[in-house]
């Protein structure tokens, strides 16, 4: 079984390299200037004679940097010892209650004088010799930071950022330092600390192996078969193009394969089919940068909205304890008063203002920007007559004030009238009821939440992010109702008595924000309950959490000792080999040994932009050999793929769907094997993206074993074409 790569365990130093320095007393350390970085002094091996003499005193001299450490097992110092007689004897007395006898003192003094070691505060560290092997006498921290341009390493991000700015003239690209990397603290005195970038030599990185081999002697295939396969692939691409399925950033109309439970619960594929999810996901936080003629109005709504919405929220938070408990409740039982800090209130105000601007943008520009696909605008966004009328009033308000010599963002009268319109629009969103019972998911606020769930690549955001947004929206809705009902001057209930207000407030909240109501809030609450449970399950499905000493790992809900990982690896690999036999269209009983997943490593390189795990392995083959096997009729009867009754090359639809169901299972298992083999998740790779979403912006994404590499497959079933298209 492979181990963590050296790259993943590399670490760096927190002090620069320095020229040889004379002995420095402890009291002078604070005034020392650290030496310049990246000097090229050699670090010769420690003389065996000196090593033996130091061993008498349970001391060891590290090759690089030249520091002195205590080798006693019970030593708790865990730092370099100052290489002076008084400091060594003080260490032995303080940490080990040991006093050197007179006959040994002279030998120790002479030895230290001969070594003439530098003070740890200024000892030379050669960048070219980093990372060094872990020094077992020092503690290791795996969350360190290491400068790419010199030998400096540190734990604190602020200190590293300050250091990187000193290299601004030399820096090349965005990557200024590595993090996280293992570092060892070897010197500490007050605020002065020095760290060393280290690695474990027993976990040396191995080159990416040929992880999957499906070689079927492609050179033995006749030219006729190769020509058929090429023609088949070309024809499929043409059909995909004609069907409009190769439009970048468009959600496929038909989806098969893995669909996550969260996407199913959202009705994601049904709602976004044929719509430009990437374009919508790329809408930035500033509506002024959005496309379309109405971006100025959307920006105006957003800027003014942030202020007025924050006012609504603060008014609710400043209300009495009983009022907050009532508005915070999700059923007839009172809840706790709110406890939100100003920064959270600000973020939630921005979110609601942004949603109002987004609603305006979609309503007026959705048709021009083709947001609706084949849906009607009302079906896509779910607005009713009241919401439409308020949006028109907002547009009229902007057109009225924009050409007047007024500051449309700060003028008191403009902001007051705009705020009233935004409150009316917000109230319409919160109190909108479905036209038919059970169709809550068609309400405008629920539709806006679906827009909020899109990531920049067109896939659903993580469940945890979406559930956090729901919690924010729930507070926003209650702030809107509180402002509408209980504003001290313009509230709908301002003329009622206290008892009448109480009854009306409870009735309104029960109708629009309680969990059993027929409202957008009730639907979002059900999504939140589902998402919370799902997020908890997801966090344990493929999550690896290592113990600090790296002796155990949490895989799922089970704590596994490192010694047992080999056993788990073996069982998972056997299952993967069985699936791979089927994927290769081979007979079940055929004995194959084509996969060495145990040697797969994953390292911190994949945190860098553009790193691709699959591309780091092998070049793609000239022809997809599995497809060649299917076309040539070489597949066993148990694994059909092509339609034998068709006059031309076409997939058998049932067989193809069954085939890709095996792909889904194999890909999940492959992700687990990578994590078991390396101890690190396959971050940023196609495998992990498939594992969690199985969708990309261009369509359904599957993994196919072709030649000697995993291939990406976009799979579509088009009823009007009567075929299953693959390329």
Buried (B, 14 or more C-beta within 10 A) or exposed (E): BBBBBBBBBBBBBBBBBBEBBEBBEBEEBEEBEBBEBBBEBEBEEBEEEEEEBBEEBBBBBBBBBBBBBBEBEEBEBBBBBBBBBEBBBBBBEEBBEBEBEEEEEEEBBEBBEEBEBBBBBBBBBBBEBBBBEBBEBBEBBBEBBBBBBBBBBBBEEEBBEEBBEBBEEEBEEEEBBBBBBBBBBBBBBEEBBBBBBBBBEEBBBEEBBBBBBBEBEBEEBEEEBBEBBEEBBEBBBEBBEEBEBBBEBBBBBBBBBBBBBBBEBBEBBEBBBBBBBBBBBBBEEBBEEBEBEBBBBBBBBBBBBBBBBBEBBBBBBEBEEEBBBBBBBBEEEBEEBBEBEEEBBBEBBBBBBBBBBBBBBBBBBBEEBEBBBEBEBBEBBBBBEBBBBBBEBBBEBBEEBEEEEEEBEEBEEBBEBBBBBBBBBBBBBBBBBBEEEEBBBBBBBBBBBBBBBBBEBBBBBBBBBBBBBBBBBBBBBBBBBBBBBBBEEEBBBEEBEEEEBBEBBBEBBBBBBBBEBBBBBBBBBBBBEBBBEBBEEBEEEBEBEBEEEBEBBBBBEEEBEBEBBEEBBEEBBEBBBBBBBBBBBBBEEEEBEBBBBBBBBBBBBBBEEEBEBBBEBBEBBEBBBBBBBBBBEBBEEEBBBBBEEEEEBBBBBEBBBBBBEBBBBBBBBBBBBBBBBBBBBBEBBBBBBBBBBBBBBBBBBBBBBBBBBBBBBBBBBBEEBEBBBBB
